[in-house]
Amino acid sequence: MTEAAAPSIHNAHPVVYGTEDVLVSLCNSVTRVLSVAAQGPVHYSGMVQRITKTCLKPDIGCFVLFNGGFSGLVIINFSAAAAMEIYQRYMLSMGMAREELATSFTSEEVGNVMGELMNQVVGDFTGKVRRELQTHITQNQPKMLALTQQVVLSVDANLDQPEARRVTFYTASNNIFYLELAIDHTQFVKLFDFEPQEAPDPDAVMAQVAGSAAAQPAPPAQPDGDTDALLRSLGM
């Protein structure tokens, strides 16, 4: 009778997070941030493409490199219509007059606004990675590039075992943009059960800070040495 083999770590601790899970988390960050910014629904396709390489393409896009707990590259390629829709909806929700808005996706203002929104997307995603996967990643600052010619730019992420995916997104007006993700082949295995940390509520944090400041007693006034000496010399 043969002795039973000892269970491997993959049997004792099943993989709970892989490439597609990372992709879904990233896609949810994109829809969450851009839906709020554009004051309208942004959603993505239920089908994902396996691709062999990631590229920046016209009309306007950005790339972000990740390092730390895992390495990867994220590229988002917007059509001109999708970029202008999100930019205009966001700026109008911020109180800008329509006649003051940029009229072309090649405008520096459009690039700056879309770059800031992508920075918020990345921040939302890295926060979820820290809370849910208990690891840490850093990234470069997203920079939007307006490409008016049919030029494909390949970005080298120096990945050892790259896996690449492409997802199609739709804005409220059904304009299209694409997210491409390339990461090293990664599997996260849960060694023991834990509760992911809740996402901090910015309003609650600000209220707590304001309450602490209000409850803090004012520091006693420090005596002025020169003033005290003058009062004593006057017999006061």
C-alpha positions as CSV (number, residue, x, y, z in Angstrom):
1,M,0.0,0.0,0.0
2,T,1.6,3.2,-1.1
3,E,1.8,6.2,1.2
4,A,-0.4,9.1,0.2
5,A,1.5,12.1,-1.2
6,A,1.6,15.2,0.9
7,P,-0.8,17.9,-0.4
8,S,0.9,20.7,-2.3
9,I,0.4,24.3,-1.5
10,H,-1.9,24.6,-4.5
11,N,-4.3,21.9,-3.0
12,A,-4.1,23.2,0.6
13,H,-4.3,26.9,-0.4
14,P,-6.2,27.3,-3.7
15,V,-5.4,30.2,-6.0
16,V,-7.9,32.9,-5.4
17,Y,-6.5,35.7,-7.6
18,G,-5.1,35.5,-11.1
19,T,-4.6,37.6,-14.2
20,E,-8.3,37.9,-15.0
21,D,-9.0,38.9,-11.4
22,V,-6.4,41.7,-11.6
23,L,-8.0,42.8,-14.9
24,V,-11.5,42.9,-13.5
25,S,-10.3,44.9,-10.5
26,L,-8.7,47.4,-12.9
27,C,-11.7,47.6,-15.1
28,N,-13.9,48.3,-12.1
29,S,-11.6,51.2,-11.1
30,V,-11.9,52.6,-14.7
31,T,-15.7,52.4,-14.7
32,R,-16.1,53.7,-11.1
33,V,-13.9,56.8,-11.6
34,L,-15.0,57.7,-15.1
35,S,-18.7,57.2,-14.4
36,V,-18.5,59.7,-11.6
37,A,-16.4,62.1,-13.6
38,A,-18.6,61.9,-16.7
39,Q,-21.9,61.9,-14.7
40,G,-23.0,59.0,-16.8
41,P,-22.5,55.2,-17.0
42,V,-19.3,53.8,-18.3
43,H,-19.2,50.0,-18.8
44,Y,-17.0,47.3,-20.3
45,S,-17.6,44.3,-22.4
46,G,-18.1,40.9,-20.8
47,M,-15.6,39.4,-23.3
48,V,-11.8,39.9,-23.0
49,Q,-9.3,39.5,-25.8
50,R,-6.0,37.7,-25.3
51,I,-3.4,39.7,-27.2
52,T,0.3,39.3,-27.9
53,K,1.5,42.9,-27.3
54,T,0.2,46.2,-26.0
55,C,0.3,49.5,-28.1
56,L,-0.5,53.1,-27.9
57,K,-2.8,54.0,-30.8
58,P,-4.7,57.1,-32.1
59,D,-6.5,59.1,-31.1
60,I,-5.4,59.8,-27.5
61,G,-4.0,57.5,-24.9
62,C,-1.7,57.0,-21.9
63,F,0.4,54.2,-20.3
64,V,1.2,53.4,-16.7
65,L,4.0,51.1,-15.5
66,F,3.6,49.2,-12.3
67,N,6.3,47.8,-10.0
68,G,6.4,46.2,-6.6
69,G,4.3,43.2,-5.6
70,F,3.8,42.5,-9.3
71,S,5.0,44.2,-12.5
72,G,2.8,45.3,-15.3
73,L,1.8,47.8,-17.9
74,V,-1.6,49.4,-18.5
75,I,-2.5,51.3,-21.7
76,I,-5.8,53.1,-22.3
77,N,-6.6,54.2,-25.9
78,F,-9.4,56.6,-26.3
79,S,-11.1,57.5,-29.5
80,A,-11.4,61.3,-30.0
81,A,-15.2,61.1,-29.5
82,A,-14.8,59.2,-26.2
83,A,-12.1,61.5,-24.9
84,M,-14.1,64.6,-25.7
85,E,-17.3,63.3,-24.2
86,I,-15.7,62.4,-20.9
87,Y,-13.7,65.7,-20.8
88,Q,-16.7,67.8,-21.6
89,R,-19.1,66.1,-19.2
90,Y,-16.5,66.3,-16.4
91,M,-15.7,70.0,-16.9
92,L,-19.4,70.9,-17.2
93,S,-20.1,69.0,-13.9
94,M,-17.3,71.1,-12.3
95,G,-19.2,74.3,-13.3
96,M,-17.3,75.3,-16.5
97,A,-19.3,77.1,-19.2
98,R,-19.6,75.1,-22.4
99,E,-18.2,78.0,-24.5
100,E,-15.0,77.9,-22.4
101,L,-14.3,74.2,-23.2
102,A,-11.6,73.0,-25.6
103,T,-13.0,71.9,-28.9
104,S,-10.3,69.4,-30.0
105,F,-8.9,66.3,-28.4
106,T,-5.4,67.5,-29.3
107,S,-5.8,70.5,-26.9
108,E,-3.3,70.6,-24.0
109,E,-6.3,71.1,-21.6
110,V,-8.0,67.9,-22.7
111,G,-4.7,66.0,-22.2
112,N,-4.2,67.4,-18.8
113,V,-7.8,66.6,-17.6
114,M,-7.8,63.1,-19.0
115,G,-4.3,62.5,-17.5
116,E,-5.7,63.6,-14.1
117,L,-8.6,61.2,-14.4
118,M,-6.3,58.4,-15.3
119,N,-4.2,59.2,-12.2
120,Q,-7.4,58.8,-10.1
121,V,-8.1,55.5,-11.8
122,V,-4.6,54.3,-11.0
123,G,-4.9,55.5,-7.4
124,D,-8.2,53.7,-7.0
125,F,-6.7,50.4,-8.4
126,T,-3.5,50.5,-6.3
127,G,-5.6,51.2,-3.2
128,K,-7.6,48.0,-3.9
129,V,-4.5,46.0,-4.5
130,R,-3.1,47.1,-1.1
131,R,-6.4,46.3,0.7
132,E,-7.5,43.1,-1.1
133,L,-4.1,41.5,-2.0
134,Q,-2.1,42.8,0.9
135,T,0.8,43.8,-1.3
136,H,2.0,47.1,-2.6
137,I,2.7,48.5,-6.1
138,T,4.0,51.8,-7.3
139,Q,3.5,53.5,-10.7
140,N,4.6,56.3,-12.9
141,Q,2.6,59.4,-13.5
142,P,0.1,58.8,-16.4
143,K,0.7,61.1,-19.3
144,M,-1.8,61.5,-22.1
145,L,-0.5,61.5,-25.7
146,A,-2.5,62.8,-28.6
147,L,-1.6,60.8,-31.8
148,T,-3.0,62.3,-34.9
149,Q,-1.2,59.9,-37.3
150,Q,-1.6,56.1,-37.6
151,V,1.5,55.4,-35.6
152,V,1.7,52.4,-33.2
153,L,4.0,52.9,-30.2
154,S,5.1,49.7,-28.3
155,V,6.0,50.2,-24.7
156,D,8.5,47.8,-23.2
157,A,7.6,46.8,-19.7
158,N,10.5,44.2,-19.3
159,L,8.2,41.4,-18.2
160,D,9.5,37.9,-17.8
161,Q,6.3,35.9,-18.5
162,P,4.0,38.5,-20.0
163,E,0.2,37.9,-20.3
164,A,-1.7,40.6,-22.3
165,R,-5.4,41.3,-22.4
166,R,-7.6,43.9,-24.1
167,V,-11.0,45.1,-22.9
168,T,-13.5,47.3,-24.8
169,F,-15.3,50.1,-22.9
170,Y,-18.3,52.1,-23.8
171,T,-19.3,55.6,-22.6
172,A,-22.8,56.8,-21.9
173,S,-23.1,57.9,-25.6
174,N,-21.6,54.6,-26.8
175,N,-18.3,56.0,-27.8
176,I,-15.5,53.4,-27.5
177,F,-12.2,53.2,-25.8
178,Y,-9.9,50.3,-25.0
179,L,-7.9,49.2,-22.0
180,E,-4.8,46.9,-22.5
181,L,-3.1,45.2,-19.6
182,A,0.2,43.3,-19.7
183,I,1.5,41.7,-16.5
184,D,3.8,38.8,-15.5
185,H,2.1,35.5,-15.0
186,T,0.9,35.9,-11.4
187,Q,-1.1,33.9,-9.0
188,F,-2.0,35.0,-5.5
189,V,-2.6,32.2,-3.0
190,K,-4.5,32.9,0.2
191,L,-2.4,31.4,3.1
192,F,-5.0,32.2,5.7
193,D,-8.4,33.9,5.9
194,F,-8.5,37.7,6.4
195,E,-11.0,40.4,5.9
196,P,-10.0,43.0,3.3
197,Q,-9.8,46.5,4.7
198,E,-12.7,48.8,3.9
199,A,-12.0,51.6,1.4
200,P,-11.7,54.8,3.4
201,D,-14.5,57.3,3.0
202,P,-12.9,60.7,2.2
203,D,-15.9,62.6,3.7
204,A,-15.7,60.7,6.9
205,V,-12.0,61.2,7.2
206,M,-12.4,65.0,6.7
207,A,-15.2,65.1,9.2
208,Q,-13.1,63.2,11.8
209,V,-10.1,65.6,11.2
210,A,-12.4,68.6,11.6
211,G,-14.0,67.2,14.8
212,S,-10.6,66.5,16.3
213,A,-9.4,70.0,15.5
214,A,-12.6,71.6,17.1
215,A,-12.3,69.4,20.2
216,Q,-8.6,70.3,20.7
217,P,-8.3,73.1,23.4
218,A,-6.6,76.2,22.3
219,P,-3.0,76.3,23.7
220,P,-2.4,78.7,26.6
221,A,-0.8,82.0,25.6
222,Q,2.9,82.0,26.2
223,P,4.1,84.8,28.4
224,D,6.1,87.5,26.7
225,G,9.3,88.0,28.7
226,D,9.8,91.7,27.7
227,T,6.2,92.6,28.4
228,D,6.3,91.0,31.9
229,A,9.5,92.9,32.7
230,L,7.9,96.2,31.6
231,L,4.8,95.5,33.7
232,R,6.9,94.7,36.8
233,S,9.0,97.9,36.4
234,L,5.7,99.9,36.5
235,G,4.5,98.1,39.6
236,M,1.8,96.2,37.8
